[in-house]
Amino acid sequence: MGNPEKPVGNALYAYITENIDRAIEEGWITAYYQPVARTITGEICGMEALARWVDPVYGLFAPNDFISVLEDAQLIHKLDCAIIQRICKDYSRSMREDDHTVTVSFNLSRLDFRLCDIHSFIEEEIKKNKVPRDALRVEITESMMENDDRMHDVIDRFWDRGFRVWMDDFGSGYSSLNVLKDYRFDTLKIDMVFLRNFNARSKEIIKSVVDMSKRIGVHTLAEGVETAEQFEFLRSIGCEKAQGYYIGKPMPYEEYREYLKNRGFSVEASDKRQYYHDIGRVNVLSATPFMSVPDNNTDTETHDGQIPIAFVEYAEGKLKYLFCNDSYKKTLAQLGVDSIEDVEREFEEGRTQLREKFLAMLLKAQSTDTVVGNDFMRGNKLCYAQVRTIAGYPGGNAFLCILQNLSDNSVYSKSSFLSGYLQSLCTIYEFILLLDLNTGYSRSLYHSAQTIKEYHRRPAVEELKDYAHDEIHPEDRERYLEFTNLDTIEERVAKSPTRHISAAFRTRVEDGKYVWCLYSFLFAGDKSERKLLSCFRKLSPEAIDRLQSEMSQ
């Protein structure tokens, strides 16, 4: 026989309130755990503890059956304290039995802070069970902060004690942005409602939420993930974590452990937790992704995925791709590379000089903590790569990598870059000017350190002459003035098979020394508009002869 019919209404209210103490004491109240996966690795990196009431008479009560009742009866703190106690005991057991511990998040009610000293209770439990503070994540819902000024102090106390605070159900209410503006959160949990109707509109909303979060230094997790398509979409836009039935349903502790074992899930190593956390701070949706590297507060524009971006890990002499977008894969295909596995294999076997050059870039980026760029040839294709260290752990580092095929005309087409801060071009060049041949004036569009929009007050021809005198090496000035001759430049760019012209000149830099730099001119959109982009970047001396030859073809 099955369980008797569950009580409803007043009978349910009476049963829950009269039996809450007994339910806790006899273990009817327990924690179910739902796994959370890291999107770039597919590994289980966390779990959420969810309260369940498994009644000996009526069977499993749904959370909606008892949570609202306990809140109304001012008894919810008893439930939440019981779940925290259960979490700490299970975590302590996991530490004793294996090394596959992951972070655990749990929800609190606003009433917890009125009905008990929840901060002190948590402190007592983690001390008793020897649970590290970094193992727990506190989830706060938007509704908890409505008309409650005390929540600022509540959240700050968690941060001060070493706990990270997450915002749960982002987007489910009407004041999420105000809450995000006024309170400090480590992670946004994007409400599952956006994935229920998984269409173009919901995708754009999720992309906007992820981009906004990265801009303000907040990490992202999406709930309600039910399909491989949804998981891959979240991965492609840089949403760091995913939770839902595609990864696993909520389940008791023992079942959770067996589930991971039977499904073959890998569990994220605890010593890599901060490493992946740091990688997650990079905004792959940014038009200037190097500017979204941690500790850089420069505002950036969003792109639609054209910039070829990858995260690569170098550890113990091996290269591994953690992430690459579709544009990066397309660029590799243009260079004759079938897959990222081919790149990893080539790097490991060390068959080419290209491997040594790329390795030198990685090591320099690692030692200098700067963006390192270099030109190279792949077959008959001229390419430009840039890398920067974004995270590290003992024995390995992760790098943000951008790869451009300069021989591909589409790199210089209007659809590819003429949006935001010129998307692809700003990953190649350090400085970009817009030159209007109709007016004879130019204005600054982009600088690698910051975005500027400063209009020049003198005709461009005068600017170029003064620049040549002040900044170009005396032996290169005549050639520079010929290259920048505005009377002929439009025709020269139009005749170029790649719709751009480039040349290298020795240029004075900050310390007064001269270094080789590449200057390029290309049409900004349709050539009938008579607008050109003037671009500049430093070059390595060994690249000059090869690059000049390639660009002149």
C-alpha positions as a printed NumPy array, in Angstrom:
array([[  0.   ,   0.   ,   0.   ],
       [  1.077,   3.557,  -0.647],
       [  1.214,   6.434,   1.769],
       [ -2.098,   7.961,   2.962],
       [ -3.255,  11.145,   1.326],
       [ -1.288,  14.164,   2.496],
       [ -3.088,  16.818,   4.532],
       [ -3.864,  20.128,   2.907],
       [ -4.851,  23.599,   4.043],
       [ -5.259,  24.048,   7.787],
       [ -4.555,  20.372,   8.424],
       [ -1.214,  20.64 ,   6.638],
       [ -0.389,  23.839,   8.543],
       [ -1.128,  22.139,  11.863],
       [  0.826,  18.98 ,  10.984],
       [  3.952,  20.877,   9.896],
       [  4.052,  23.275,  12.827],
       [  3.295,  20.596,  15.426],
       [  5.9  ,  18.164,  14.088],
       [  8.844,  20.378,  13.047],
       [ 10.851,  19.637,  16.214],
       [ 10.205,  15.914,  15.954],
       [ 11.025,  15.938,  12.23 ],
       [ 14.411,  17.487,  12.943],
       [ 15.157,  15.217,  15.895],
       [ 14.229,  11.995,  14.085],
       [ 15.827,  12.934,  10.753],
       [ 12.69 ,  13.448,   8.687],
       [ 14.251,  16.767,   7.702],
       [ 17.306,  16.18 ,   5.534],
       [ 19.394,  17.81 ,   2.823],
       [ 19.19 ,  16.77 ,  -0.81 ],
       [ 22.135,  17.815,  -2.978],
       [ 21.915,  18.991,  -6.583],
       [ 25.262,  19.008,  -8.454],
       [ 26.682,  22.102, -10.182],
       [ 29.036,  21.777, -13.171],
       [ 31.832,  24.07 , -14.364],
       [ 31.003,  24.779, -18.014],
       [ 34.57 ,  24.992, -19.375],
       [ 35.585,  21.648, -17.866],
       [ 32.349,  19.733, -17.389],
       [ 33.55 ,  18.824, -13.897],
       [ 31.348,  18.941, -10.819],
       [ 32.451,  22.036,  -8.935],
       [ 29.706,  22.451,  -6.348],
       [ 26.298,  21.463,  -5.119],
       [ 23.257,  23.157,  -3.669],
       [ 21.736,  21.817,  -0.466],
       [ 17.939,  21.763,  -0.619],
       [ 15.651,  20.978,   2.33 ],
       [ 13.437,  17.921,   2.074],
       [ 10.893,  16.51 ,   4.533],
       [ 10.635,  12.727,   4.198],
       [  7.692,  11.903,   6.416],
       [  7.294,   8.354,   7.823],
       [  3.526,   8.573,   7.329],
       [  2.924,  10.759,   4.278],
       [  6.166,  10.271,   2.369],
       [  8.054,  13.107,   0.669],
       [  6.692,  16.604,   1.212],
       [  7.535,  19.109,  -1.522],
       [  9.367,  22.24 ,  -0.297],
       [  6.286,  24.31 ,  -1.091],
       [  4.344,  22.176,   1.392],
       [  6.36 ,  23.192,   4.425],
       [  8.645,  26.195,   3.784],
       [  5.873,  28.794,   3.478],
       [  4.12 ,  27.26 ,   6.503],
       [  7.248,  27.511,   8.638],
       [  7.864,  31.091,   7.542],
       [  4.296,  32.066,   8.391],
       [  4.597,  30.333,  11.778],
       [  7.94 ,  32.004,  12.514],
       [  9.629,  28.582,  12.691],
       [ 11.713,  28.674,   9.51 ],
       [ 14.957,  29.224,  11.438],
       [ 14.645,  25.721,  12.898],
       [ 14.58 ,  24.214,   9.412],
       [ 17.488,  26.311,   8.123],
       [ 19.652,  25.555,  11.168],
       [ 18.939,  21.837,  10.741],
       [ 20.029,  21.985,   7.075],
       [ 23.222,  23.889,   7.921],
       [ 24.003,  21.302,  10.591],
       [ 23.41 ,  18.479,   8.095],
       [ 25.606,  20.171,   5.467],
       [ 28.529,  20.537,   7.863],
       [ 28.294,  16.891,   8.983],
       [ 28.128,  15.615,   5.398],
       [ 31.017,  17.832,   4.324],
       [ 33.134,  16.67 ,   7.265],
       [ 32.383,  13.076,   6.344],
       [ 33.339,  13.73 ,   2.725],
       [ 36.686,  15.193,   3.822],
       [ 37.388,  12.054,   5.868],
       [ 36.386,   9.542,   3.213],
       [ 37.829,  11.095,   0.059],
       [ 39.379,  14.218,  -1.355],
       [ 36.491,  15.035,  -3.688],
       [ 34.959,  17.879,  -1.739],
       [ 33.2  ,  20.715,  -3.544],
       [ 31.564,  23.911,  -2.376],
       [ 28.043,  23.742,  -0.959],
       [ 25.518,  26.536,  -1.264],
       [ 22.448,  26.895,   0.929],
       [ 19.492,  29.244,   1.205],
       [ 18.548,  31.412,   4.145],
       [ 15.311,  33.145,   5.036],
       [ 15.071,  36.777,   6.022],
       [ 13.443,  35.614,   9.256],
       [ 16.586,  33.666,  10.221],
       [ 18.234,  36.956,  11.171],
       [ 15.328,  37.95 ,  13.404],
       [ 14.522,  34.628,  15.051],
       [ 18.059,  33.488,  15.892],
       [ 21.723,  34.467,  15.659],
       [ 22.302,  32.647,  12.39 ],
       [ 25.862,  33.985,  12.001],
       [ 26.934,  32.519,  15.331],
       [ 25.155,  29.239,  14.622],
       [ 27.038,  28.804,  11.346],
       [ 30.314,  29.654,  13.074],
       [ 29.702,  27.014,  15.731],
       [ 28.864,  24.312,  13.189],
       [ 31.854,  24.888,  10.909],
       [ 34.157,  24.951,  13.942],
       [ 32.659,  21.769,  15.376],
       [ 32.929,  19.908,  12.044],
       [ 36.188,  21.553,  10.881],
       [ 34.597,  22.806,   7.67 ],
       [ 36.619,  25.501,   5.847],
       [ 34.756,  28.757,   5.321],
       [ 35.574,  28.685,   1.631],
       [ 33.522,  25.507,   1.317],
       [ 30.196,  27.261,   1.933],
       [ 28.21 ,  29.679,  -0.21 ],
       [ 25.32 ,  31.686,   1.219],
       [ 22.385,  32.236,  -1.144],
       [ 20.255,  35.341,  -0.668],
       [ 17.068,  35.94 ,  -2.661],
       [ 15.964,  39.301,  -3.997],
       [ 12.835,  39.307,  -1.831],
       [ 14.951,  39.116,   1.335],
       [ 16.242,  42.63 ,   0.736],
       [ 12.959,  44.384,   0.055],
       [ 12.411,  47.164,   2.605],
       [ 15.002,  45.721,   4.985],
       [ 17.928,  48.062,   5.617],
       [ 19.516,  45.552,   7.982],
       [ 20.432,  43.251,   5.095],
       [ 23.453,  45.423,   4.264],
       [ 24.94 ,  44.564,   7.631],
       [ 23.866,  40.925,   7.329],
       [ 25.614,  40.47 ,   3.98 ],
       [ 28.709,  42.419,   5.021],
       [ 29.099,  40.196,   8.099],
       [ 29.191,  37.118,   5.89 ],
       [ 31.836,  38.659,   3.665],
       [ 33.878,  39.825,   6.657],
       [ 33.889,  36.276,   8.04 ],
       [ 35.156,  34.786,   4.785],
       [ 31.932,  33.535,   3.203],
       [ 30.936,  34.285,  -0.368],
       [ 27.376,  35.51 ,  -0.904],
       [ 25.317,  34.615,  -3.971],
       [ 22.181,  36.25 ,  -5.321],
       [ 19.579,  33.558,  -5.982],
       [ 16.8  ,  33.62 ,  -8.617],
       [ 18.153,  36.645, -10.475],
       [ 15.508,  37.917, -12.864],
       [ 12.534,  36.304, -11.143],
       [ 11.398,  39.59 ,  -9.591],
       [ 11.122,  43.213, -10.641],
       [ 13.911,  44.853,  -8.654],
       [ 16.872,  42.553,  -9.346],
       [ 18.963,  45.337, -10.858],
       [ 18.425,  47.613,  -7.88 ],
       [ 19.447,  44.816,  -5.523],
       [ 22.52 ,  44.096,  -7.629],
       [ 23.406,  47.779,  -7.553],
       [ 23.114,  48.148,  -3.797],
       [ 24.533,  44.871,  -2.466],
       [ 27.759,  42.945,  -2.88 ],
       [ 27.494,  39.489,  -4.449],
       [ 30.069,  37.005,  -5.662],
       [ 27.753,  35.149,  -8.052],
       [ 24.391,  35.629,  -9.762],
       [ 22.187,  32.576, -10.105],
       [ 20.21 ,  33.214, -13.281],
       [ 16.627,  32.076, -12.788],
       [ 15.553,  28.987, -14.69 ],
       [ 12.629,  30.839, -16.279],
       [ 15.011,  32.116, -18.983],
       [ 15.816,  28.564, -20.074],
       [ 12.243,  27.253, -20.083],
       [ 11.494,  28.959, -23.393],
       [ 14.913,  28.516, -24.968],
       [ 14.696,  30.742, -28.014],
       [ 16.604,  33.593, -29.623],
       [ 15.023,  36.159, -27.315],
       [ 15.885,  34.324, -24.098],
       [ 19.424,  33.703, -25.377],
       [ 19.967,  37.418, -25.894],
       [ 18.676,  38.158, -22.389],
       [ 21.005,  35.59 , -20.843],
       [ 23.955,  36.931, -22.856],
       [ 23.177,  40.437, -21.619],
       [ 23.015,  39.267, -18.005],
       [ 26.353,  37.435, -18.3  ],
       [ 28.019,  40.406, -19.993],
       [ 26.682,  42.849, -17.4  ],
       [ 27.798,  40.597, -14.56 ],
       [ 31.342,  40.27 , -15.888],
       [ 31.589,  44.046, -16.285],
       [ 30.906,  44.569, -12.576],
       [ 33.043,  41.647, -11.428],
       [ 30.245,  39.2  , -10.568],
       [ 30.299,  35.508, -11.558],
       [ 27.369,  33.658, -13.133],
       [ 25.51 ,  30.361, -12.681],
       [ 22.436,  29.324, -14.651],
       [ 19.717,  27.176, -13.085],
       [ 17.263,  24.92 , -14.897],
       [ 19.707,  23.49 , -17.453],
       [ 18.001,  20.468, -19.015],
       [ 19.718,  19.862, -22.382],
       [ 23.185,  19.618, -23.907],
       [ 22.258,  22.507, -26.212],
       [ 21.571,  24.779, -23.247],
       [ 24.786,  23.724, -21.525],
       [ 26.889,  24.395, -24.642],
       [ 25.241,  27.79 , -25.143],
       [ 26.076,  28.801, -21.574],
       [ 29.644,  27.64 , -22.084],
       [ 29.992,  29.629, -25.323],
       [ 28.978,  32.933, -23.7  ],
       [ 31.154,  32.521, -20.61 ],
       [ 28.479,  31.585, -18.049],
       [ 30.747,  29.733, -15.653],
       [ 28.479,  27.236, -13.935],
       [ 25.318,  25.298, -14.713],
       [ 22.769,  23.539, -12.519],
       [ 19.772,  21.486, -13.541],
       [ 18.496,  18.035, -14.448],
       [ 20.977,  17.794, -17.355],
       [ 23.709,  17.573, -14.72 ],
       [ 21.66 ,  15.9  , -11.993],
       [ 18.521,  16.167,  -9.895],
       [ 18.506,  16.876,  -6.127],
       [ 19.27 ,  13.649,  -4.256],
       [ 20.278,  12.361,  -0.809],
       [ 23.969,  12.445,   0.106],
       [ 24.647,   8.722,  -0.481],
       [ 22.744,   8.732,  -3.756],
       [ 24.625,  11.855,  -4.842],
       [ 27.99 ,  10.156,  -4.326],
       [ 26.883,   7.031,  -6.198],
       [ 25.403,   9.124,  -8.991],
       [ 28.683,  10.892,  -9.667],
       [ 30.534,   7.588,  -9.643],
       [ 28.084,   5.799, -11.941],
       [ 27.81 ,   8.667, -14.412],
       [ 31.58 ,   9.04 , -14.62 ],
       [ 31.633,  12.68 , -13.544],
       [ 35.003,  14.136, -12.625],
       [ 35.07 ,  16.273,  -9.506],
       [ 36.983,  19.539,  -9.532],
       [ 40.146,  19.476,  -7.423],
       [ 39.889,  21.833,  -4.471],
       [ 43.326,  23.331,  -5.197],
       [ 42.039,  24.487,  -8.612],
       [ 38.902,  26.146,  -7.245],
       [ 40.371,  29.655,  -7.13 ],
       [ 42.158,  29.072, -10.443],
       [ 38.913,  28.506, -12.319],
       [ 37.273,  31.298, -10.34 ],
       [ 39.897,  33.705, -11.703],
       [ 39.48 ,  32.434, -15.265],
       [ 35.761,  33.072, -14.946],
       [ 36.329,  36.778, -14.418],
       [ 37.313,  37.267, -18.067],
       [ 34.459,  38.453, -20.267],
       [ 34.496,  36.504, -23.533],
       [ 31.657,  38.711, -24.808],
       [ 33.751,  41.871, -24.564],
       [ 34.874,  43.614, -27.737],
       [ 38.138,  44.31 , -25.909],
       [ 38.652,  41.108, -23.91 ],
       [ 42.145,  41.968, -22.664],
       [ 40.546,  44.921, -20.907],
       [ 38.207,  42.573, -19.045],
       [ 41.092,  40.668, -17.477],
       [ 40.895,  40.872, -13.651],
       [ 41.834,  44.168, -11.983],
       [ 41.171,  46.257, -15.102],
       [ 38.203,  48.587, -14.685],
       [ 38.098,  49.964, -18.221],
       [ 34.616,  50.049, -19.709],
       [ 34.177,  47.787, -22.734],
       [ 31.673,  47.187, -25.483],
       [ 30.011,  43.872, -26.272],
       [ 30.613,  41.918, -29.488],
       [ 28.626,  39.13 , -31.103],
       [ 31.314,  36.5  , -31.04 ],
       [ 33.506,  37.563, -33.97 ],
       [ 36.764,  37.957, -32.046],
       [ 38.658,  34.631, -32.028],
       [ 39.103,  33.98 , -28.295],
       [ 40.484,  30.985, -26.426],
       [ 41.621,  30.07 , -22.918],
       [ 44.71 ,  27.863, -23.035],
       [ 46.393,  26.136, -20.138],
       [ 50.113,  25.394, -20.073],
       [ 51.218,  22.918, -17.434],
       [ 54.027,  20.371, -17.251],
       [ 55.08 ,  21.04 , -20.839],
       [ 51.612,  20.442, -22.278],
       [ 49.131,  22.822, -23.886],
       [ 45.421,  22.309, -23.283],
       [ 42.473,  24.301, -24.57 ],
       [ 39.967,  25.066, -21.844],
       [ 37.707,  27.153, -24.074],
       [ 37.554,  28.542, -27.589],
       [ 34.688,  30.258, -29.349],
       [ 33.387,  29.502, -32.836],
       [ 35.36 ,  32.366, -34.345],
       [ 38.608,  30.917, -32.983],
       [ 37.754,  27.494, -34.44 ],
       [ 36.973,  29.147, -37.784],
       [ 40.335,  30.927, -37.751],
       [ 42.126,  27.643, -37.046],
       [ 40.275,  26.079, -39.984],
       [ 41.447,  28.919, -42.243],
       [ 44.995,  28.094, -41.178],
       [ 44.558,  24.455, -42.118],
       [ 44.009,  23.155, -38.579],
       [ 41.144,  20.677, -38.26 ],
       [ 40.689,  20.779, -34.486],
       [ 42.086,  22.112, -31.234],
       [ 43.278,  18.581, -30.497],
       [ 45.621,  18.918, -33.492],
       [ 47.087,  22.082, -31.97 ],
       [ 47.553,  20.383, -28.606],
       [ 49.22 ,  17.387, -30.253],
       [ 51.5  ,  19.563, -32.381],
       [ 52.512,  21.579, -29.352],
       [ 53.28 ,  18.462, -27.317],
       [ 55.32 ,  16.838, -30.08 ],
       [ 57.172,  20.077, -30.848],
       [ 57.389,  19.534, -34.586],
       [ 57.537,  23.197, -35.673],
       [ 59.201,  26.499, -34.918],
       [ 55.696,  27.845, -34.395],
       [ 55.508,  25.868, -31.187],
       [ 58.687,  27.472, -29.87 ],
       [ 57.477,  30.958, -30.762],
       [ 54.118,  30.452, -29.074],
       [ 55.767,  28.938, -26.003],
       [ 58.062,  31.978, -25.763],
       [ 54.964,  34.213, -25.848],
       [ 53.341,  32.249, -23.018],
       [ 56.439,  32.364, -20.84 ],
       [ 56.906,  36.093, -21.447],
       [ 53.241,  36.795, -20.642],
       [ 53.602,  34.736, -17.485],
       [ 56.708,  36.598, -16.303],
       [ 55.628,  40.131, -17.243],
       [ 51.851,  40.022, -16.599],
       [ 51.317,  41.988, -19.807],
       [ 49.715,  41.387, -23.183],
       [ 52.301,  39.75 , -25.459],
       [ 51.782,  39.765, -29.223],
       [ 53.674,  38.399, -32.204],
       [ 53.322,  37.797, -35.926],
       [ 53.884,  34.406, -37.476],
       [ 53.335,  32.497, -40.677],
       [ 51.206,  29.36 , -40.974],
       [ 51.769,  28.029, -44.472],
       [ 51.17 ,  31.061, -46.654],
       [ 48.926,  32.749, -44.087],
       [ 50.051,  35.737, -42.068],
       [ 48.716,  35.628, -38.504],
       [ 48.882,  37.657, -35.342],
       [ 48.478,  36.205, -31.858],
       [ 48.192,  37.871, -28.454],
       [ 48.26 ,  36.239, -25.046],
       [ 47.955,  37.327, -21.436],
       [ 48.092,  35.367, -18.192],
       [ 44.681,  35.284, -16.502],
       [ 45.096,  32.685, -13.736],
       [ 47.533,  30.258, -12.22 ],
       [ 47.938,  27.362,  -9.815],
       [ 51.045,  25.505,  -8.61 ],
       [ 52.436,  23.92 , -11.747],
       [ 50.314,  25.621, -14.391],
       [ 48.857,  28.824, -15.812],
       [ 45.905,  29.81 , -17.959],
       [ 46.171,  32.384, -20.735],
       [ 43.684,  34.413, -22.724],
       [ 44.61 ,  34.001, -26.387],
       [ 43.388,  35.926, -29.419],
       [ 44.296,  34.68 , -32.888],
       [ 43.818,  36.75 , -36.035],
       [ 44.329,  35.635, -39.631],
       [ 45.622,  38.852, -41.193],
       [ 45.481,  37.319, -44.66 ],
       [ 41.71 ,  36.967, -44.353],
       [ 40.004,  39.922, -46.023],
       [ 36.98 ,  39.561, -43.728],
       [ 39.1  ,  40.766, -40.798],
       [ 39.024,  44.16 , -42.454],
       [ 35.421,  44.122, -43.665],
       [ 32.84 ,  46.435, -42.184],
       [ 30.708,  43.631, -40.8  ],
       [ 33.66 ,  42.215, -38.913],
       [ 34.835,  45.229, -36.981],
       [ 32.769,  48.362, -37.416],
       [ 30.835,  47.987, -34.164],
       [ 31.566,  49.097, -30.617],
       [ 35.302,  49.747, -30.438],
       [ 35.993,  48.094, -33.805],
       [ 36.035,  44.657, -32.217],
       [ 38.619,  42.691, -34.21 ],
       [ 40.936,  45.613, -34.955],
       [ 41.294,  46.648, -31.345],
       [ 42.668,  43.197, -30.547],
       [ 45.4  ,  43.693, -33.182],
       [ 46.336,  47.368, -32.933],
       [ 47.281,  49.62 , -30.037],
       [ 45.897,  52.846, -31.505],
       [ 43.208,  53.592, -34.118],
       [ 42.313,  56.89 , -35.82 ],
       [ 39.361,  57.648, -38.07 ],
       [ 40.399,  59.795, -41.03 ],
       [ 37.695,  61.618, -43.01 ],
       [ 39.075,  62.478, -46.462],
       [ 36.067,  64.7  , -47.205],
       [ 36.868,  67.08 , -44.339],
       [ 40.59 ,  66.435, -44.039],
       [ 40.312,  65.923, -40.264],
       [ 40.849,  62.886, -38.069],
       [ 39.807,  61.798, -34.618],
       [ 41.063,  59.22 , -32.14 ],
       [ 38.838,  56.17 , -31.733],
       [ 40.778,  53.696, -29.639],
       [ 43.861,  53.258, -27.498],
       [ 44.896,  49.93 , -25.966],
       [ 45.043,  51.398, -22.466],
       [ 41.771,  53.3  , -22.654],
       [ 39.052,  54.338, -25.053],
       [ 39.231,  57.963, -26.136],
       [ 37.117,  60.131, -28.43 ],
       [ 39.169,  63.25 , -28.878],
       [ 38.62 ,  65.384, -31.982],
       [ 41.724,  66.861, -33.589],
       [ 41.508,  70.579, -34.236],
       [ 44.017,  70.74 , -37.102],
       [ 43.874,  69.191, -40.588],
       [ 45.232,  65.666, -40.693],
       [ 47.978,  66.6  , -43.172],
       [ 49.463,  68.986, -40.596],
       [ 49.15 ,  66.374, -37.858],
       [ 51.004,  63.831, -39.993],
       [ 53.888,  66.195, -40.746],
       [ 54.368,  67.096, -37.095],
       [ 54.089,  63.445, -36.086],
       [ 56.743,  62.475, -38.629],
       [ 59.088,  65.166, -37.3  ],
       [ 58.537,  64.383, -33.621],
       [ 58.056,  60.599, -33.526],
       [ 59.469,  58.917, -36.664],
       [ 63.158,  58.042, -36.963],
       [ 64.956,  60.567, -39.225],
       [ 65.952,  57.857, -41.716],
       [ 62.298,  56.755, -42.062],
       [ 60.56 ,  60.144, -42.221],
       [ 60.543,  60.577, -45.988],
       [ 59.202,  57.064, -46.499],
       [ 56.573,  57.626, -43.761],
       [ 55.346,  60.859, -45.39 ],
       [ 55.111,  59.097, -48.733],
       [ 53.167,  56.238, -47.131],
       [ 50.745,  58.654, -45.426],
       [ 50.343,  60.953, -48.447],
       [ 46.634,  61.817, -48.356],
       [ 46.567,  62.692, -52.062],
       [ 47.286,  59.105, -53.074],
       [ 46.292,  56.998, -50.084],
       [ 42.684,  56.42 , -51.138],
       [ 43.748,  54.992, -54.506],
       [ 46.483,  52.832, -52.94 ],
       [ 44.106,  51.274, -50.423],
       [ 41.468,  50.673, -53.125],
       [ 43.982,  48.855, -55.342],
       [ 45.242,  46.614, -52.556],
       [ 43.875,  43.044, -52.892],
       [ 43.375,  42.95 , -49.119],
       [ 41.774,  46.439, -49.017],
       [ 44.465,  47.686, -46.684],
       [ 48.066,  48.84 , -46.892],
       [ 50.73 ,  48.469, -44.228],
       [ 54.32 ,  49.498, -43.681],
       [ 56.794,  49.485, -40.803],
       [ 58.652,  52.511, -39.446],
       [ 60.927,  53.119, -36.479],
       [ 58.92 ,  55.107, -33.957],
       [ 59.796,  56.854, -30.717],
       [ 58.222,  55.219, -27.654],
       [ 57.79 ,  56.301, -24.047],
       [ 61.435,  56.016, -23.025],
       [ 62.655,  57.95 , -26.06 ],
       [ 63.969,  54.9  , -27.896],
       [ 62.941,  53.965, -31.414],
       [ 61.214,  50.626, -32.068],
       [ 59.761,  49.134, -35.222],
       [ 56.023,  49.73 , -35.499],
       [ 53.437,  48.7  , -38.052],
       [ 51.122,  51.333, -39.563],
       [ 48.049,  50.33 , -41.558],
       [ 45.338,  52.127, -43.505],
       [ 42.016,  50.531, -44.44 ],
       [ 38.548,  51.669, -45.446],
       [ 36.037,  52.255, -42.67 ],
       [ 33.009,  50.671, -44.29 ],
       [ 32.152,  51.436, -47.903],
       [ 34.95 ,  53.227, -49.746],
       [ 32.409,  55.694, -51.182],
       [ 32.217,  57.245, -47.701],
       [ 35.902,  58.239, -48.087],
       [ 36.749,  57.363, -44.499],
       [ 39.871,  55.46 , -43.532],
       [ 41.104,  53.857, -40.352],
       [ 44.715,  54.518, -39.442],
       [ 46.055,  51.807, -37.146],
       [ 49.306,  51.392, -35.213],
       [ 51.082,  48.709, -33.175],
       [ 54.619,  47.774, -32.138],
       [ 56.422,  44.969, -33.97 ],
       [ 59.22 ,  42.601, -33.115],
       [ 62.298,  43.374, -35.283],
       [ 62.476,  39.838, -36.68 ],
       [ 58.983,  40.183, -38.141],
       [ 59.646,  43.251, -40.277],
       [ 61.081,  41.765, -43.481],
       [ 58.572,  38.94 , -43.633],
       [ 55.599,  41.18 , -42.868],
       [ 56.604,  43.854, -45.386],
       [ 56.932,  41.193, -48.074],
       [ 53.556,  39.637, -47.241],
       [ 51.679,  42.925, -47.091],
       [ 53.11 ,  44.162, -50.4  ],
       [ 51.798,  41.15 , -52.374]])
